[in-house]
Amino acid sequence: MRGDNTLLYIVVAIVILHFLVGIGFLVYKLAGPVKKSELEAEKNDDL
């Protein structure tokens, strides 16, 4: 019986991770493209 619970936990973990990755992808897409001026400002800050 213990093996059945382990399989269930693995499946649930995969489903939860799938949702988290999907939400993260949507947030990334909704943020829009990064402007060139922002990229240059980040490079200058690193120096």
MMTF fields as JSON, N, C-alpha, C and O atoms, coordinates in Angstrom:
{
  "mmtfVersion": "1.0.0",
  "mmtfProducer": "UNKNOWN",
  "numBonds": 187,
  "numAtoms": 188,
  "numGroups": 47,
  "numChains": 1,
  "numModels": 1,
  "chainsPerModel": [1],
  "groupsPerChain": [47],
  "chainIdList": ["A"],
  "bondAtomList": [4, 2, 8, 6, 12, 10, 16, 14, 20, 18, 24, 22, 28, 26, 32, 30, 36, 34, 40, 38, 44, 42, 48, 46, 52, 50, 56, 54, 60, 58, 64, 62, 68, 66, 72, 70, 76, 74, 80, 78, 84, 82, 88, 86, 92, 90, 96, 94, 100, 98, 104, 102, 108, 106, 112, 110, 116, 114, 120, 118, 124, 122, 128, 126, 132, 130, 136, 134, 140, 138, 144, 142, 148, 146, 152, 150, 156, 154, 160, 158, 164, 162, 168, 166, 172, 170, 176, 174, 180, 178, 184, 182],
  "bondOrderList": [1, 1, 1, 1, 1, 1, 1, 1, 1, 1, 1, 1, 1, 1, 1, 1, 1, 1, 1, 1, 1, 1, 1, 1, 1, 1, 1, 1, 1, 1, 1, 1, 1, 1, 1, 1, 1, 1, 1, 1, 1, 1, 1, 1, 1, 1],
  "groupList": [{"groupName": "MET", "atomNameList": ["N", "CA", "C", "O"], "elementList": ["N", "C", "C", "O"], "formalChargeList": [0, 0, 0, 0], "bondAtomList": [1, 0, 2, 1, 3, 2], "bondOrderList": [1, 1, 2], "singleLetterCode": "M", "chemCompType": "L-PEPTIDE LINKING"}, {"groupName": "ARG", "atomNameList": ["N", "CA", "C", "O"], "elementList": ["N", "C", "C", "O"], "formalChargeList": [0, 0, 0, 0], "bondAtomList": [1, 0, 2, 1, 3, 2], "bondOrderList": [1, 1, 2], "singleLetterCode": "R", "chemCompType": "L-PEPTIDE LINKING"}, {"groupName": "GLY", "atomNameList": ["N", "CA", "C", "O"], "elementList": ["N", "C", "C", "O"], "formalChargeList": [0, 0, 0, 0], "bondAtomList": [1, 0, 2, 1, 3, 2], "bondOrderList": [1, 1, 2], "singleLetterCode": "G", "chemCompType": "PEPTIDE LINKING"}, {"groupName": "ASP", "atomNameList": ["N", "CA", "C", "O"], "elementList": ["N", "C", "C", "O"], "formalChargeList": [0, 0, 0, 0], "bondAtomList": [1, 0, 2, 1, 3, 2], "bondOrderList": [1, 1, 2], "singleLetterCode": "D", "chemCompType": "L-PEPTIDE LINKING"}, {"groupName": "ASN", "atomNameList": ["N", "CA", "C", "O"], "elementList": ["N", "C", "C", "O"], "formalChargeList": [0, 0, 0, 0], "bondAtomList": [1, 0, 2, 1, 3, 2], "bondOrderList": [1, 1, 2], "singleLetterCode": "N", "chemCompType": "L-PEPTIDE LINKING"}, {"groupName": "THR", "atomNameList": ["N", "CA", "C", "O"], "elementList": ["N", "C", "C", "O"], "formalChargeList": [0, 0, 0, 0], "bondAtomList": [1, 0, 2, 1, 3, 2], "bondOrderList": [1, 1, 2], "singleLetterCode": "T", "chemCompType": "L-PEPTIDE LINKING"}, {"groupName": "LEU", "atomNameList": ["N", "CA", "C", "O"], "elementList": ["N", "C", "C", "O"], "formalChargeList": [0, 0, 0, 0], "bondAtomList": [1, 0, 2, 1, 3, 2], "bondOrderList": [1, 1, 2], "singleLetterCode": "L", "chemCompType": "L-PEPTIDE LINKING"}, {"groupName": "TYR", "atomNameList": ["N", "CA", "C", "O"], "elementList": ["N", "C", "C", "O"], "formalChargeList": [0, 0, 0, 0], "bondAtomList": [1, 0, 2, 1, 3, 2], "bondOrderList": [1, 1, 2], "singleLetterCode": "Y", "chemCompType": "L-PEPTIDE LINKING"}, {"groupName": "ILE", "atomNameList": ["N", "CA", "C", "O"], "elementList": ["N", "C", "C", "O"], "formalChargeList": [0, 0, 0, 0], "bondAtomList": [1, 0, 2, 1, 3, 2], "bondOrderList": [1, 1, 2], "singleLetterCode": "I", "chemCompType": "L-PEPTIDE LINKING"}, {"groupName": "VAL", "atomNameList": ["N", "CA", "C", "O"], "elementList": ["N", "C", "C", "O"], "formalChargeList": [0, 0, 0, 0], "bondAtomList": [1, 0, 2, 1, 3, 2], "bondOrderList": [1, 1, 2], "singleLetterCode": "V", "chemCompType": "L-PEPTIDE LINKING"}, {"groupName": "ALA", "atomNameList": ["N", "CA", "C", "O"], "elementList": ["N", "C", "C", "O"], "formalChargeList": [0, 0, 0, 0], "bondAtomList": [1, 0, 2, 1, 3, 2], "bondOrderList": [1, 1, 2], "singleLetterCode": "A", "chemCompType": "L-PEPTIDE LINKING"}, {"groupName": "HIS", "atomNameList": ["N", "CA", "C", "O"], "elementList": ["N", "C", "C", "O"], "formalChargeList": [0, 0, 0, 0], "bondAtomList": [1, 0, 2, 1, 3, 2], "bondOrderList": [1, 1, 2], "singleLetterCode": "H", "chemCompType": "L-PEPTIDE LINKING"}, {"groupName": "PHE", "atomNameList": ["N", "CA", "C", "O"], "elementList": ["N", "C", "C", "O"], "formalChargeList": [0, 0, 0, 0], "bondAtomList": [1, 0, 2, 1, 3, 2], "bondOrderList": [1, 1, 2], "singleLetterCode": "F", "chemCompType": "L-PEPTIDE LINKING"}, {"groupName": "LYS", "atomNameList": ["N", "CA", "C", "O"], "elementList": ["N", "C", "C", "O"], "formalChargeList": [0, 0, 0, 0], "bondAtomList": [1, 0, 2, 1, 3, 2], "bondOrderList": [1, 1, 2], "singleLetterCode": "K", "chemCompType": "L-PEPTIDE LINKING"}, {"groupName": "PRO", "atomNameList": ["N", "CA", "C", "O"], "elementList": ["N", "C", "C", "O"], "formalChargeList": [0, 0, 0, 0], "bondAtomList": [1, 0, 2, 1, 3, 2], "bondOrderList": [1, 1, 2], "singleLetterCode": "P", "chemCompType": "L-PEPTIDE LINKING"}, {"groupName": "SER", "atomNameList": ["N", "CA", "C", "O"], "elementList": ["N", "C", "C", "O"], "formalChargeList": [0, 0, 0, 0], "bondAtomList": [1, 0, 2, 1, 3, 2], "bondOrderList": [1, 1, 2], "singleLetterCode": "S", "chemCompType": "L-PEPTIDE LINKING"}, {"groupName": "GLU", "atomNameList": ["N", "CA", "C", "O"], "elementList": ["N", "C", "C", "O"], "formalChargeList": [0, 0, 0, 0], "bondAtomList": [1, 0, 2, 1, 3, 2], "bondOrderList": [1, 1, 2], "singleLetterCode": "E", "chemCompType": "L-PEPTIDE LINKING"}],
  "groupTypeList": [0, 1, 2, 3, 4, 5, 6, 6, 7, 8, 9, 9, 10, 8, 9, 8, 6, 11, 12, 6, 9, 2, 8, 2, 12, 6, 9, 7, 13, 6, 10, 2, 14, 9, 13, 13, 15, 16, 6, 16, 10, 16, 13, 4, 3, 3, 6],
  "groupIdList": [1, 2, 3, 4, 5, 6, 7, 8, 9, 10, 11, 12, 13, 14, 15, 16, 17, 18, 19, 20, 21, 22, 23, 24, 25, 26, 27, 28, 29, 30, 31, 32, 33, 34, 35, 36, 37, 38, 39, 40, 41, 42, 43, 44, 45, 46, 47],
  "secStructList": [7, 2, 2, 2, 2, 2, 2, 2, 2, 2, 2, 2, 2, 2, 2, 2, 2, 2, 2, 2, 2, 2, 2, 2, 2, 2, 2, 2, 2, 2, 2, 7, 7, 7, 7, 2, 2, 2, 2, 2, 2, 2, 2, 2, 2, 2, 7],
  "xCoordList": [0.815, 0.0, 0.857, 0.445, 2.024, 2.86, 3.316, 3.482, 3.52, 3.941, 2.893, 3.235, 1.633, 0.559, 0.587, 0.387, 0.831, 0.887, 2.075, 1.968, 3.194, 4.374, 4.099, 4.462, 3.474, 3.131, 2.176, 2.325, 1.217, 0.276, 1.001, 0.717, 1.932, 2.683, 3.522, 3.624, 4.118, 4.923, 4.047, 4.43, 2.884, 1.977, 1.498, 1.467, 1.126, 0.662, 1.786, 1.537, 3.002, 4.129, 4.371, 4.652, 4.264, 4.454, 3.369, 3.661, 2.129, 1.031, 1.237, 1.043, 1.626, 1.849, 3.008, 2.907, 4.101, 5.229, 4.83, 5.278, 3.991, 3.515, 2.752, 2.957, 1.877, 1.13, 2.066, 1.902, 3.031, 3.953, 4.782, 4.989, 5.252, 6.032, 5.146, 5.586, 3.916, 2.986, 2.69, 2.665, 2.465, 2.2, 3.443, 3.331, 4.606, 5.84, 6.039, 6.474, 5.727, 5.84, 4.878, 5.251, 3.645, 2.676, 3.119, 2.974, 3.652, 4.141, 5.291, 5.366, 6.171, 7.294, 6.785, 7.28, 5.792, 5.255, 4.503, 4.601, 3.765, 3.0, 3.893, 3.483, 5.107, 6.021, 6.477, 6.865, 6.44, 6.807, 8.289, 9.067, 8.675, 10.097, 10.893, 10.366, 12.168, 13.063, 13.612, 14.096, 13.539, 14.014, 15.538, 16.175, 16.117, 17.57, 18.18, 19.249, 17.5, 18.037, 18.129, 19.056, 17.159, 17.199, 18.352, 19.009, 18.608, 19.719, 21.049, 21.937, 21.195, 22.44, 22.633, 23.76, 21.57, 21.668, 22.124, 22.925, 21.613, 22.027, 23.5, 24.215, 23.96, 25.371, 26.271, 27.322, 25.859, 26.657, 26.674, 27.677, 25.592, 25.549, 26.493, 27.031, 26.702, 27.564, 29.031, 29.824, 29.401, 30.821, 31.268, 32.431],
  "yCoordList": [-1.203, 0.0, 1.264, 2.3, 1.174, 2.36, 2.82, 4.019, 1.903, 2.254, 3.056, 3.921, 2.784, 3.515, 4.985, 5.863, 5.258, 6.638, 7.372, 8.549, 6.686, 7.306, 7.724, 8.828, 6.868, 7.18, 8.374, 9.253, 8.404, 9.52, 10.824, 11.845, 10.808, 12.013, 12.504, 13.709, 11.581, 11.946, 12.603, 13.623, 12.033, 12.586, 13.965, 14.884, 14.123, 15.421, 16.45, 17.594, 16.072, 16.996, 17.441, 18.614, 16.523, 16.867, 17.831, 18.784, 17.602, 18.492, 19.885, 20.88, 19.968, 21.27, 22.001, 23.197, 21.297, 21.918, 22.396, 23.448, 21.619, 22.0, 23.322, 24.201, 23.468, 24.712, 25.875, 26.966, 25.665, 26.735, 27.196, 28.395, 26.265, 26.626, 27.369, 28.34, 26.926, 27.602, 29.022, 29.935, 29.219, 30.562, 31.44, 32.605, 30.893, 31.649, 32.05, 33.166, 31.155, 31.454, 32.565, 33.459, 32.519, 33.566, 34.915, 35.927, 34.951, 36.203, 36.746, 37.948, 35.871, 36.277, 36.877, 37.912, 36.225, 36.71, 38.025, 38.91, 38.17, 39.391, 40.571, 41.72, 40.314, 41.391, 42.143, 43.308, 41.511, 42.164, 42.101, 41.626, 42.587, 42.556, 43.576, 44.6, 43.269, 44.169, 45.178, 44.8, 46.456, 47.507, 47.538, 47.15, 47.999, 48.051, 48.976, 48.689, 50.085, 51.021, 50.379, 50.661, 49.514, 48.817, 47.829, 47.684, 47.15, 46.198, 46.923, 46.451, 48.062, 48.821, 49.361, 49.394, 49.78, 50.293, 49.182, 49.422, 47.968, 46.845, 46.521, 46.21, 46.589, 46.297, 47.341, 47.005, 48.602, 49.675, 49.562, 49.899, 49.097, 48.936, 47.841, 47.912, 46.824, 45.71, 46.11, 45.477, 47.141, 47.536, 48.248, 48.642],
  "zCoordList": [0.0, 0.0, 0.0, -0.522, 0.576, 0.671, -0.713, -0.934, -1.635, -2.982, -3.731, -4.537, -3.479, -4.139, -3.734, -4.574, -2.463, -1.999, -2.618, -2.963, -2.758, -3.345, -4.787, -5.193, -5.546, -6.93, -6.984, -7.833, -6.098, -6.045, -5.742, -6.369, -4.791, -4.449, -5.629, -5.861, -6.366, -7.528, -8.588, -9.16, -8.853, -9.859, -9.435, -10.253, -8.174, -7.672, -7.764, -8.146, -7.425, -7.504, -8.945, -9.191, -9.89, -11.299, -11.758, -12.481, -11.356, -11.743, -11.162, -11.86, -9.896, -9.258, -9.939, -10.211, -10.215, -10.91, -12.306, -12.761, -12.976, -14.302, -14.231, -15.068, -13.239, -13.073, -12.746, -13.294, -11.873, -11.503, -12.695, -12.882, -13.49, -14.671, -15.666, -16.282, -15.826, -16.735, -16.293, -17.118, -15.007, -14.482, -14.66, -15.044, -14.384, -14.581, -16.03, -16.313, -16.943, -18.368, -18.77, -19.529, -18.271, -18.575, -18.039, -18.726, -16.833, -16.258, -17.11, -17.364, -17.543, -18.39, -19.701, -20.147, -20.319, -21.582, -21.395, -22.245, -20.315, -20.079, -19.729, -19.895, -19.249, -18.9, -20.141, -20.044, -21.289, -22.533, -22.799, -21.97, -23.971, -24.33, -23.519, -23.083, -23.33, -22.614, -23.614, -24.681, -23.271, -24.174, -24.176, -23.197, -25.277, -25.397, -24.348, -23.809, -24.058, -23.078, -21.69, -20.93, -21.364, -20.074, -20.038, -19.007, -21.145, -21.194, -21.05, -20.341, -21.712, -21.614, -20.205, -19.713, -19.55, -18.18, -17.234, -16.332, -17.441, -16.59, -16.812, -15.859, -18.061, -18.34, -17.686, -17.141, -17.738, -17.143, -15.623, -14.994, -15.027, -13.569, -13.106, -12.001, -13.942, -13.566, -13.529, -12.833, -14.26, -14.332, -13.138, -13.053]
}
